[in-house]
Amino acid sequence: MGRAFEFRKERKFKRWAKMAVQFTRIGKDIVIAVKEGGPSPETNSRLRTAIQNAKAVNMPKDRVDAAIKRASDKSTAGYEEIVYEGYGPNGVAVLVETATDNTNRTVANVRSYFNKCNGALGKTGSLDFIFKRVSSFRFTPGDFDLEELEFELIDAGLEEIFVEANEEGEDEVVVHAAFEDFGKMQKALEEKGIELKQAKLERIALSYTEVNEEQAADILKLLDKLEEDDDVQAVYHNMAE
């Protein structure tokens, strides 16, 4: 099957085993949300989103409540959100979103991963022409008529709607809207009684870099190192599948 296939298979098993990492990242999202907009999910859409995402990965309610309580304490330090951009081996663009309480540690770690994998960090904004930031929502198809739903969501900023298999092979409806329409789309979906499995701002590649199996394996090594770092919230790349 090739080295890249083996790396992808290994990474899938790692994802299944990284529930604790997911909990840590969502915990940070909760802290950031509470610091920004308060501890009430009814009036804080970012916190409401973080709680939805926590439910999607079966994060225990007591851990969610504890994170909200901890973040509500004024003595609890917040996290700074920083985006790093660069190129991995073979010219593949890589964008890294982080949330950190120690920027020196984070930038040193991220730079070392790029250097060790024959890549290099670039300047902020250097990948703006490659990645587009979008509002992304996922939910179970259920009995929804997608054509009708598409028409109903246009006023909320719908850009596209499609069905895609998740990592477990189950079909999910994916809704994309413009970055600035996140709140409007989230509200529209909630008003229709749709239980979201995931809601987030993410990056999608506008162009892709073709690589062979050997080169793909090298890129996956870098992605693994980045995704395993506690300060990293999300990693995006433009390597063609």
N, C-alpha and C positions, 0 to 999 in steps of 0.2 A: 504493500500500500504506500510505502514511502515514509520518509522521516517526518514530513509535515503532518501526515495523517496521524502518526503515532503521537506527535506533540499535541495535536488537537484533541485526540482521545484522552491523553493524560490530563490536559487542561480541563476537560469536561468533568473528569473524576475529581479534580481538585476543586472545581466550582461546587460540586455537590458536597464536598467536605468543608467548605468555607462558610458555613452558616454563622460561626462566631464572628468572622470578619464582616459579614453582612450586617449583623447586629451592631457591631461597633460603628460602621459607617452610617447606619440609620440613626444610631444614638447621637452621632455628631450632627446629623441633619436636624434632629429634634432640638438639640442645644442651640444651634444657629437660629432655628425658627423661633424658639421661645425668646431668645435674646433680641431678635428683631421685632417680633409682633406680639409678645405676651403668651401666657400659658393656656389660653382658651382656643380650642380648635374651631369653635363656632365663628370667631372673629379673626382668626389667623389662618389664612388659606395655606400658607407654607407648612404650618404645623399639621393641618388637616391632611395634607399630602403625605407628609412624613409618616403619620399614623397609618394611613392607607397602605403605604409601602411596607410598613412593619407587619401589618396583617398578612400581606401577600407572601412574606417569607416566614410566617408563623412565629414571629417574635412574641414572646410571652407578654401579656398585658402588664404584669407587674414590672417588667423591665422598661416598658414604654412609660408607665407612670413614674417610675424612679428617675428616668431621664428628664422628664418634664419638671419634676420636683427639684432635681439637682440644678437644672438650668435656671429655675426661678430664683435660686439663691444668688443674690447680688455678688457674693464673694466668689462664685464659680466663674472661672475664666472662660471666655468665648474662644471661638476658632476663627482664624483668618482664612478666607477662601482665595487661593492663588492658582492660576492656570499656567502650566509650562508647555512650551511648544518646541518641537525639534524634529529631526529626521533620524530614523533608525538605519540599519544597514540596508543597502540597495535602494536608498532614496525614498523609503516609505515614510510618509508623514505621520507623526505621533503627537497627540495632544493629551495632556494629563491634567485632570482636575484634582486639586488637593484641598484639604481642610486641616489646618495645623495650628498648634499652640507654640511652635518653635520653627520659624521660617528658615533659620540657618541650617537646622538639621534637615529639613525637608529638601531645600534646594541642593544641599550637598549630596543627599541620597539619590535624588532624581538624576543629577548630573553624573554621578558615579555609574548608575545603571546604563545610561546612554553611552558613556565612555567605554565601559567594559564590553558592550555589545557592538562596538564600532559605529556608534551613532554620535550625534552632537545636539546640544540644546541650541535653540534659536532665539530671536528676539520676540517679545510679546507682540502679537498681531501678525507675525510672519506667515501664519497659516490661515488667515482670514479668507483667502481666496480658495481654500481647499475644503474647509468645514463650514457648514451652516448650522446655526443653533435653532432648534425647533422645540415646540411643546409636544410631548409624546404621552399618549394614554393607551392603556391596555385593559381589556376586559373579556370575559367569556362570551362567546357568540350568543348562547341562549336561543331565544325565539325571535330575535330582532331581525327585521327586514332591513338589510344593509343599504339597499337602494333608497328606501324611504328615510332611513336614518341619515344618510348622506345629504339628502335634500334639507332635512330639518336642522342640520348642524352648520349649514353654509353661513348663516348669520352670525355664528359664534366664531367664525374664522377658519373653518375647515379647509385644509389644503389637500389632504388625501385620507382615504380610509381603505384598509385592506385586511385580509386574514393571513396570519403567519403562525407557524408552529413555534412554540416556546422550547426551552431546553429539554423539557420532558416529553416533547413530541405532541403536546396538546395544542389544538387550534385556539388562537386568541385574536380578537379584533384589535387592530392597531389604528389609532387616530392621530394624525399629525396636524398641528396648527402652527401659525407663526409664533415666534418667541414671545412677542408682546401680547398674544392672545391667550396665554396660559390660563389666567384666572377666569376669563370669559368662557373658555371651552370647558374648564373644570366645572363651573357652575351649571352650564348647559347639560352636561352629562349627568350631574347629580340630580338635577331637576327632572330628568327622565327616569330616575330610579335605577340608574346603572351603577353597579358596584364595581368600582375600579380595582384592578389587580395591581396596577402600577401607574403612577403619574409622575412625570419628571421632565426637566429641560435636558435635552441631549443634543449631541452633535452628529450630523450625518455628512458623509463625504460627498463632495460634488464631482470629484474625479478620482480615479483609482490607478494604482501602480501595479502593473503585472509583474509577478515574480514566479520563479520555478520552485520546485519542491525543496531544494536545498536552501534557497534564499528565504522561503517561507518559514522554515525551521529556525533560522537565525532571528527573524523578526519575532517569532513566538517566544523565544527565550527572553527578549527584552520585555515583551508584554507581560510575561509571567513575573519577572522581577518587579515591575512597576505595580502590578495588581496585588502582589503580596505585601506591599509596604502599607503600614498602618495609617499613614497620612494621606494615602491616595484614595479618592472617592470614585473616580471613573477614568477609564483610558479609552481613547478613540484612535483609530488608524485608518489609512486609506489603501491597505493591501487588498488587492482583488482576491476573492475566494477561488 
